[in-house]
Amino acid sequence: MKQSEKYDVALLKVKSKHTLKSYDFKFGKADELKKGDFLYFIGDPLGLGISLSQAIYANKRVPYDSTIFNLNIPVAHGYSGGPVIAFRDGNPEIVGIIKLTSESNAGITKIEYALEEFKEYLQK
């Protein structure tokens, strides 16, 4: 098991008698996103259970913080630490990790996109 307050992530190893289906995701680059790209988030919003949500990348990062993205919908509490997934050529890529969510309905979401640093953390 690993946990990181910096990345707001916990990596768990689960022992189970059942085979769990898993998927391999490559790491992509958030700076290659374009207006109108669909993004998907996996999390446990408001403690209601695991959920997959979709948003549209509405705008480039805001000028005062290059890790804040403007989306067409706000991302609820409970998605923090979850992956941000985009599709390139029909293949899913993790392009970021939800770092914090909007307190309002502004649709502004901080996404940790320094994935090279995060990959190094996972491999330690």
N, CA, C and O atoms as a DFTB+ gen file, in Angstrom:
496 C
 N C O
     1  1       0.834      -1.178       0.000
     2  2       0.000       0.000       0.000
     3  2       0.878       1.240       0.000
     4  3       1.931       1.274       0.637
     5  1       0.427       2.259      -0.726
     6  2       1.097       3.551      -0.733
     7  2       0.039       4.625      -0.594
     8  3      -1.092       4.475      -1.056
     9  1       0.428       5.709       0.051
    10  2      -0.466       6.851       0.099
    11  2       0.375       8.110       0.000
    12  3       1.532       8.137       0.420
    13  1      -0.219       9.142      -0.557
    14  2       0.494      10.392      -0.732
    15  2      -0.452      11.559      -0.520
    16  3      -1.444      11.700      -1.235
    17  1      -0.147      12.391       0.460
    18  2      -0.937      13.601       0.650
    19  2      -0.670      14.573      -0.493
    20  3      -1.563      15.314      -0.905
    21  1       0.560      14.569      -1.003
    22  2       0.903      15.472      -2.109
    23  2       0.003      15.222      -3.303
    24  3      -0.494      16.170      -3.911
    25  1      -0.219      13.952      -3.653
    26  2      -1.037      13.613      -4.816
    27  2      -2.480      13.308      -4.448
    28  3      -3.313      13.104      -5.331
    29  1      -2.790      13.274      -3.147
    30  2      -4.141      12.962      -2.676
    31  2      -4.584      11.612      -3.226
    32  3      -5.705      11.465      -3.713
    33  1      -3.690      10.624      -3.142
    34  2      -3.917       9.309      -3.738
    35  2      -3.491       8.227      -2.759
    36  3      -2.544       8.397      -1.991
    37  1      -4.200       7.126      -2.801
    38  2      -3.780       5.916      -2.091
    39  2      -3.798       4.769      -3.090
    40  3      -4.752       4.624      -3.855
    41  1      -2.768       3.969      -3.088
    42  2      -2.684       2.795      -3.948
    43  2      -2.805       1.581      -3.046
    44  3      -1.985       1.382      -2.150
    45  1      -3.812       0.779      -3.278
    46  2      -4.106      -0.351      -2.417
    47  2      -3.876      -1.665      -3.142
    48  3      -4.101      -1.764      -4.348
    49  1      -3.431      -2.662      -2.413
    50  2      -3.323      -4.010      -2.938
    51  2      -4.442      -4.814      -2.289
    52  3      -4.559      -4.860      -1.065
    53  1      -5.255      -5.442      -3.118
    54  2      -6.431      -6.147      -2.626
    55  2      -6.243      -7.646      -2.821
    56  3      -5.954      -8.112      -3.923
    57  1      -6.411      -8.390      -1.740
    58  2      -6.400      -9.838      -1.836
    59  2      -7.840     -10.301      -1.945
    60  3      -8.692      -9.909      -1.147
    61  1      -8.105     -11.135      -2.932
    62  2      -9.474     -11.570      -3.154
    63  2      -9.480     -12.975      -3.733
    64  3      -8.573     -13.359      -4.473
    65  1     -10.485     -13.719      -3.398
    66  2     -10.665     -15.039      -3.998
    67  2     -11.227     -14.915      -5.403
    68  3     -11.192     -15.860      -6.191
    69  1     -11.740     -13.745      -5.698
    70  2     -12.365     -13.502      -6.993
    71  2     -11.387     -12.783      -7.906
    72  3     -10.561     -11.995      -7.445
    73  1     -11.478     -13.045      -9.164
    74  2     -10.663     -12.343     -10.137
    75  2     -11.329     -11.013     -10.449
    76  3     -12.496     -10.965     -10.836
    77  1     -10.582      -9.946     -10.279
    78  2     -11.092      -8.623     -10.579
    79  2     -10.622      -8.212     -11.965
    80  3      -9.446      -8.357     -12.299
    81  1     -11.535      -7.703     -12.762
    82  2     -11.163      -7.238     -14.088
    83  2     -10.360      -5.949     -13.941
    84  3     -10.748      -5.052     -13.194
    85  1      -9.267      -5.864     -14.640
    86  2      -8.450      -4.662     -14.572
    87  2      -8.159      -4.173     -15.988
    88  3      -8.262      -4.921     -16.960
    89  1      -7.800      -2.919     -16.072
    90  2      -7.504      -2.292     -17.351
    91  2      -6.164      -1.588     -17.254
    92  3      -5.834      -0.995     -16.227
    93  1      -5.403      -1.656     -18.321
    94  2      -4.144      -0.929     -18.389
    95  2      -4.398       0.418     -19.057
    96  3      -4.960       0.487     -20.151
    97  1      -3.984       1.465     -18.396
    98  2      -4.101       2.799     -18.963
    99  2      -2.704       3.369     -19.139
   100  3      -1.864       3.269     -18.243
   101  1      -2.462       3.963     -20.290
   102  2      -1.209       4.671     -20.497
   103  2      -1.361       6.077     -19.933
   104  3      -2.473       6.579     -19.773
   105  1      -0.228       6.705     -19.635
   106  2      -0.244       8.087     -19.196
   107  2      -0.152       8.985     -20.423
   108  3       0.736       8.812     -21.259
   109  1      -1.067       9.941     -20.531
   110  2      -1.065      10.901     -21.628
   111  2      -0.600      12.260     -21.129
   112  3      -0.104      12.387     -20.009
   113  1      -0.765      13.271     -21.968
   114  2      -0.298      14.615     -21.626
   115  2      -1.474      15.587     -21.605
   116  3      -2.155      15.776     -22.613
   117  1      -1.703      16.198     -20.450
   118  2      -2.806      17.146     -20.303
   119  2      -2.608      18.375     -21.179
   120  3      -3.584      18.980     -21.621
   121  1      -1.363      18.752     -21.437
   122  2      -1.145      19.950     -22.240
   123  2      -1.494      19.746     -23.715
   124  3      -1.445      20.695     -24.497
   125  1      -1.847      18.513     -24.103
   126  2      -2.275      18.242     -25.477
   127  2      -3.807      18.241     -25.617
   128  3      -4.329      18.008     -26.707
   129  1      -4.524      18.501     -24.514
   130  2      -5.983      18.561     -24.584
   131  2      -6.416      19.772     -25.402
   132  3      -5.749      20.807     -25.420
   133  1      -7.560      19.612     -26.082
   134  2      -8.126      20.702     -26.880
   135  2      -9.544      20.993     -26.408
   136  3     -10.217      20.122     -25.857
   137  1      -9.988      22.225     -26.629
   138  2     -11.367      22.581     -26.309
   139  2     -12.301      21.572     -26.952
   140  3     -12.160      21.230     -28.126
   141  1     -13.263      21.099     -26.157
   142  2     -14.239      20.148     -26.678
   143  2     -13.885      18.694     -26.433
   144  3     -14.718      17.817     -26.658
   145  1     -12.651      18.411     -25.971
   146  2     -12.290      17.025     -25.652
   147  2     -13.134      16.533     -24.485
   148  3     -13.397      17.276     -23.540
   149  1     -13.553      15.285     -24.558
   150  2     -14.293      14.678     -23.464
   151  2     -13.308      14.134     -22.438
   152  3     -12.315      13.499     -22.792
   153  1     -13.594      14.389     -21.159
   154  2     -12.794      13.874     -20.058
   155  2     -13.709      13.053     -19.163
   156  3     -14.894      13.353     -19.019
   157  1     -13.142      12.015     -18.565
   158  2     -13.899      11.122     -17.703
   159  2     -13.207      11.062     -16.347
   160  3     -11.979      11.058     -16.259
   161  1     -14.016      11.015     -15.295
   162  2     -13.523      11.004     -13.927
   163  2     -14.118       9.814     -13.195
   164  3     -15.301       9.508     -13.344
   165  1     -13.290       9.147     -12.406
   166  2     -13.767       8.042     -11.583
   167  2     -13.576       8.450     -10.130
   168  3     -12.500       8.905      -9.743
   169  1     -14.621       8.286      -9.331
   170  2     -14.517       8.653      -7.931
   171  2     -15.726       8.187      -7.145
   172  3     -16.534       7.385      -7.613
   173  1     -15.823       8.710      -5.950
   174  2     -16.927       8.380      -5.041
   175  2     -17.563       9.702      -4.621
   176  3     -17.384      10.142      -3.485
   177  1     -18.309      10.343      -5.533
   178  2     -18.824      11.680      -5.252
   179  2     -19.807      11.698      -4.086
   180  3     -20.794      10.964      -4.056
   181  1     -19.498      12.557      -3.143
   182  2     -20.353      12.765      -1.978
   183  2     -20.651      11.481      -1.214
   184  3     -21.657      11.401      -0.510
   185  1     -19.775      10.463      -1.348
   186  2     -19.949       9.196      -0.646
   187  2     -21.110       8.366      -1.150
   188  3     -21.640       7.533      -0.415
   189  1     -21.514       8.579      -2.395
   190  2     -22.672       7.876      -2.955
   191  2     -22.315       6.594      -3.687
   192  3     -23.202       5.928      -4.221
   193  1     -21.038       6.230      -3.727
   194  2     -20.603       5.026      -4.423
   195  2     -19.773       5.363      -5.645
   196  3     -19.794       6.494      -6.132
   197  1     -19.043       4.375      -6.136
   198  2     -18.146       4.584      -7.276
   199  2     -18.955       5.045      -8.482
   200  3     -20.012       4.499      -8.798
   201  1     -18.425       6.063      -9.141
   202  2     -19.144       6.674     -10.252
   203  2     -18.167       7.079     -11.351
   204  3     -17.009       7.399     -11.085
   205  1     -18.651       7.060     -12.573
   206  2     -17.910       7.553     -13.736
   207  2     -18.671       8.755     -14.261
   208  3     -19.858       8.651     -14.570
   209  1     -18.004       9.890     -14.366
   210  2     -18.643      11.101     -14.873
   211  2     -17.872      11.619     -16.073
   212  3     -16.683      11.352     -16.246
   213  1     -18.589      12.367     -16.890
   214  2     -18.006      12.926     -18.107
   215  2     -18.103      14.442     -18.065
   216  3     -19.097      14.996     -17.596
   217  1     -17.072      15.106     -18.554
   218  2     -17.076      16.563     -18.680
   219  2     -16.431      16.911     -20.014
   220  3     -15.743      16.093     -20.624
   221  1     -16.662      18.113     -20.442
   222  2     -16.026      18.612     -21.657
   223  2     -14.971      19.635     -21.243
   224  3     -15.223      20.530     -20.436
   225  1     -13.803      19.474     -21.811
   226  2     -12.711      20.416     -21.571
   227  2     -13.102      21.725     -22.237
   228  3     -13.078      21.831     -23.464
   229  1     -13.460      22.722     -21.436
   230  2     -14.048      23.947     -21.964
   231  2     -13.016      25.019     -22.306
   232  3     -13.247      25.844     -23.191
   233  1     -11.904      25.011     -21.623
   234  2     -10.953      26.092     -21.807
   235  2      -9.562      25.668     -21.407
   236  3      -9.375      24.758     -20.600
   237  1      -8.591      26.346     -21.986
   238  2      -7.219      26.131     -21.562
   239  2      -7.096      26.499     -20.090
   240  3      -7.999      27.104     -19.513
   241  1      -6.007      26.141     -19.509
   242  2      -5.786      26.434     -18.091
   243  2      -5.927      27.922     -17.818
   244  3      -5.629      28.753     -18.677
   245  1      -6.374      28.245     -16.641
   246  2      -6.533      29.655     -16.288
   247  2      -5.157      30.293     -16.100
   248  3      -4.210      29.617     -15.697
   249  1      -5.041      31.604     -16.393
   250  2      -3.711      32.244     -16.418
   251  2      -2.935      32.215     -15.108
   252  3      -1.705      32.158     -15.131
   253  1      -3.620      32.253     -13.965
   254  2      -2.902      32.362     -12.705
   255  2      -2.455      31.025     -12.135
   256  3      -1.700      31.008     -11.163
   257  1      -2.895      29.893     -12.709
   258  2      -2.459      28.579     -12.230
   259  2      -2.630      27.579     -13.363
   260  3      -3.752      27.241     -13.741
   261  1      -1.516      27.114     -13.896
   262  2      -1.561      26.252     -15.082
   263  2      -2.096      24.851     -14.803
   264  3      -2.215      24.050     -15.731
   265  1      -2.421      24.534     -13.548
   266  2      -2.979      23.214     -13.265
   267  2      -4.484      23.275     -13.027
   268  3      -5.093      22.271     -12.658
   269  1      -5.086      24.439     -13.233
   270  2      -6.531      24.564     -13.065
   271  2      -7.183      24.556     -14.439
   272  3      -6.796      25.310     -15.331
   273  1      -8.180      23.689     -14.593
   274  2      -8.877      23.527     -15.852
   275  2     -10.304      24.033     -15.718
   276  3     -10.931      23.888     -14.669
   277  1     -10.801      24.621     -16.780
   278  2     -12.192      25.032     -16.816
   279  2     -12.957      23.953     -17.572
   280  3     -12.703      23.707     -18.751
   281  1     -13.903      23.309     -16.875
   282  2     -14.712      22.253     -17.470
   283  2     -16.140      22.757     -17.611
   284  3     -16.502      23.780     -17.029
   285  1     -16.951      22.041     -18.382
   286  2     -18.333      22.484     -18.556
   287  2     -19.219      22.146     -17.364
   288  3     -20.346      22.633     -17.287
   289  1     -18.740      21.324     -16.432
   290  2     -19.489      20.999     -15.213
   291  2     -18.528      21.009     -14.035
   292  3     -17.332      20.780     -14.215
   293  1     -19.030      21.270     -12.832
   294  2     -18.151      21.158     -11.662
   295  2     -17.914      19.683     -11.325
   296  3     -18.745      18.825     -11.624
   297  1     -16.802      19.412     -10.717
   298  2     -16.475      18.054     -10.281
   299  2     -16.708      17.995      -8.776
   300  3     -16.116      18.769      -8.025
   301  1     -17.563      17.086      -8.335
   302  2     -17.990      17.014      -6.931
   303  2     -16.900      16.467      -6.020
   304  3     -15.976      15.784      -6.463
   305  1     -17.032      16.787      -4.729
   306  2     -16.163      16.195      -3.715
   307  2     -16.279      14.672      -3.820
   308  3     -17.357      14.144      -4.096
   309  1     -15.195      13.989      -3.605
   310  2     -15.190      12.532      -3.713
   311  2     -14.454      12.061      -4.954
   312  3     -14.087      10.890      -5.055
   313  1     -14.238      12.967      -5.900
   314  2     -13.443      12.631      -7.073
   315  2     -11.968      12.927      -6.830
   316  3     -11.115      12.457      -7.583
   317  1     -11.658      13.692      -5.800
   318  2     -10.288      14.046      -5.497
   319  2      -9.427      12.792      -5.359
   320  3      -9.790      11.852      -4.652
   321  1      -8.288      12.791      -6.041
   322  2      -7.391      11.635      -6.043
   323  2      -7.698      10.649      -7.147
   324  3      -6.940       9.702      -7.361
   325  1      -8.794      10.853      -7.849
   326  2      -9.178       9.947      -8.929
   327  2      -8.563      10.355     -10.258
   328  3      -8.128      11.495     -10.421
   329  1      -8.527       9.428     -11.205
   330  2      -7.909       9.717     -12.499
   331  2      -8.787      10.577     -13.394
   332  3     -10.015      10.543     -13.319
   333  1      -8.119      11.349     -14.244
   334  2      -8.766      12.082     -15.327
   335  2      -8.381      11.328     -16.595
   336  3      -7.200      11.204     -16.918
   337  1      -9.378      10.829     -17.305
   338  2      -9.134       9.973     -18.460
   339  2      -9.609      10.662     -19.728
   340  3     -10.715      11.199     -19.773
   341  1      -8.776      10.646     -20.753
   342  2      -9.128      11.142     -22.081
   343  2      -8.855      10.009     -23.062
   344  3      -8.131       9.066     -22.742
   345  1      -9.427      10.101     -24.242
   346  2      -9.202       9.092     -25.271
   347  2      -8.414       9.699     -26.419
   348  3      -8.728      10.785     -26.904
   349  1      -7.386       8.979     -26.843
   350  2      -6.594       9.375     -28.006
   351  2      -6.588       8.190     -28.966
   352  3      -6.157       7.093     -28.611
   353  1      -7.065       8.421     -30.166
   354  2      -7.150       7.358     -31.169
   355  2      -7.923       6.150     -30.642
   356  3      -7.586       5.004     -30.940
   357  1      -8.968       6.428     -29.851
   358  2      -9.815       5.371     -29.320
   359  2      -9.268       4.646     -28.103
   360  3      -9.902       3.719     -27.599
   361  1      -8.102       5.057     -27.625
   362  2      -7.481       4.403     -26.468
   363  2      -7.493       5.330     -25.257
   364  3      -7.178       6.514     -25.377
   365  1      -7.860       4.787     -24.071
   366  2      -7.888       5.633     -22.882
   367  2      -6.483       5.962     -22.386
   368  3      -5.581       5.124     -22.415
   369  1      -6.323       7.206     -21.928
   370  2      -5.071       7.653     -21.323
   371  2      -5.398       8.429     -20.055
   372  3      -6.373       9.179     -20.011
   373  1      -4.590       8.249     -19.041
   374  2      -4.718       9.065     -17.838
   375  2      -3.938      10.351     -18.089
   376  3      -2.724      10.321     -18.288
   377  1      -4.649      11.482     -18.078
   378  2      -4.010      12.766     -18.363
   379  2      -3.865      13.626     -17.114
   380  3      -3.312      14.724     -17.175
   381  1      -4.356      13.135     -15.989
   382  2      -4.221      13.898     -14.760
   383  2      -4.890      13.195     -13.600
   384  3      -5.450      12.108     -13.736
   385  1      -4.815      13.843     -12.465
   386  2      -5.428      13.349     -11.232
   387  2      -6.157      14.535     -10.615
   388  3      -5.595      15.625     -10.511
   389  1      -7.404      14.328     -10.207
   390  2      -8.163      15.413      -9.581
   391  2      -7.480      15.804      -8.277
   392  3      -7.272      14.968      -7.398
   393  1      -7.144      17.052      -8.164
   394  2      -6.451      17.543      -6.977
   395  2      -7.412      18.228      -6.010
   396  3      -7.344      18.001      -4.802
   397  1      -8.286      19.047      -6.523
   398  2      -9.312      19.652      -5.696
   399  2     -10.476      20.005      -6.589
   400  3     -10.337      20.069      -7.811
   401  1     -11.612      20.232      -5.986
   402  2     -12.808      20.514      -6.750
   403  2     -13.353      21.882      -6.373
   404  3     -12.957      22.468      -5.366
   405  1     -14.252      22.373      -7.184
   406  2     -14.826      23.695      -6.992
   407  2     -15.800      23.712      -5.826
   408  3     -16.577      22.774      -5.648
   409  1     -15.760      24.770      -5.034
   410  2     -16.723      24.939      -3.955
   411  2     -18.043      25.482      -4.493
   412  3     -19.068      25.446      -3.812
   413  1     -18.000      25.984      -5.718
   414  2     -19.207      26.548      -6.320
   415  2     -19.549      25.741      -7.566
   416  3     -18.994      24.662      -7.779
   417  1     -20.428      26.238      -8.362
   418  2     -20.770      25.573      -9.611
   419  2     -19.970      26.133     -10.771
   420  3     -20.440      26.125     -11.909
   421  1     -18.776      26.616     -10.500
   422  2     -17.992      27.300     -11.519
   423  2     -17.403      26.367     -12.564
   424  3     -17.060      26.817     -13.657
   425  1     -17.274      25.086     -12.261
   426  2     -16.673      24.181     -13.220
   427  2     -15.155      24.272     -13.259
   428  3     -14.526      23.794     -14.202
   429  1     -14.576      24.875     -12.252
   430  2     -13.123      25.014     -12.192
   431  2     -12.579      23.862     -11.359
   432  3     -13.016      23.653     -10.227
   433  1     -11.637      23.120     -11.907
   434  2     -11.093      21.955     -11.228
   435  2      -9.581      21.965     -11.315
   436  3      -9.022      22.155     -12.395
   437  1      -8.914      21.765     -10.196
   438  2      -7.448      21.673     -10.192
   439  2      -7.081      20.235     -10.504
   440  3      -7.530      19.306      -9.833
   441  1      -6.267      20.062     -11.522
   442  2      -5.854      18.732     -11.955
   443  2      -4.341      18.653     -11.880
   444  3      -3.638      19.438     -12.516
   445  1      -3.846      17.707     -11.106
   446  2      -2.399      17.473     -11.023
   447  2      -2.004      16.787     -12.320
   448  3      -2.418      15.658     -12.585
   449  1      -1.217      17.460     -13.114
   450  2      -0.891      16.877     -14.407
   451  2       0.587      16.508     -14.541
   452  3       1.027      16.130     -15.627
   453  1       1.348      16.610     -13.474
   454  2       2.761      16.237     -13.507
   455  2       2.862      14.720     -13.371
   456  3       3.341      14.211     -12.358
   457  1       2.413      14.009     -14.387
   458  2       2.295      12.559     -14.293
   459  2       3.635      11.836     -14.283
   460  3       3.729      10.743     -13.724
   461  1       4.663      12.404     -14.876
   462  2       5.979      11.759     -14.839
   463  2       6.446      11.635     -13.393
   464  3       6.958      10.594     -12.982
   465  1       6.263      12.704     -12.631
   466  2       6.632      12.696     -11.211
   467  2       5.769      11.678     -10.458
   468  3       6.269      10.964      -9.589
   469  1       4.487      11.611     -10.788
   470  2       3.578      10.670     -10.131
   471  2       3.953       9.226     -10.480
   472  3       3.914       8.359      -9.607
   473  1       4.314       8.952     -11.731
   474  2       4.732       7.599     -12.118
   475  2       5.962       7.167     -11.325
   476  3       6.051       6.024     -10.877
   477  1       6.913       8.091     -11.154
   478  2       8.106       7.779     -10.362
   479  2       7.720       7.431      -8.934
   480  3       8.282       6.504      -8.350
   481  1       6.775       8.156      -8.368
   482  2       6.298       7.877      -7.016
   483  2       5.722       6.466      -6.932
   484  3       6.009       5.737      -5.983
   485  1       4.911       6.077      -7.916
   486  2       4.290       4.750      -7.914
   487  2       5.315       3.628      -8.025
   488  3       5.114       2.546      -7.473
   489  1       6.412       3.879      -8.733
   490  2       7.401       2.830      -8.974
   491  2       8.367       2.652      -7.821
   492  3       9.132       1.688      -7.814
   493  1       8.360       3.553      -6.843
   494  2       9.272       3.443      -5.694
   495  2       8.890       2.275      -4.822
   496  3       9.541       2.024      -3.808
